[in-house]
Amino acid sequence: MIVVYAKSIVPEKNIDKYLEIAKKLVEETRKENGNIFYELIQDTNNKNILAFIEKWKNMEVLNKHMKTSHFITLVPKLNELREGESELTIHEILF
């Protein structure tokens, strides 16, 4: 199984719009075959830090996810609202 952690820093003025778009992305992604969970989390000490935590059956379904219309449409909109680059790491579950 694959776990993805994608962290962004979002300026306070953009958080509401970011959450609106992210909610659509979460709702559509949870419908995908091979998605185990897909959550957006917020740092309790810094509300500007938001991260997606994702769990996928395998890399094949994750790669398919990144080609879906909702991903291709919504992720660029999210990218416009954050500061700098996002921190993206992909992990394989060992145990």
Helices and strands as residue ranges (DSSP letters): E 2-9, G 12-14, H 15-29, E 35-42, E 49-56, H 59-65, H 69-81, E 83-92
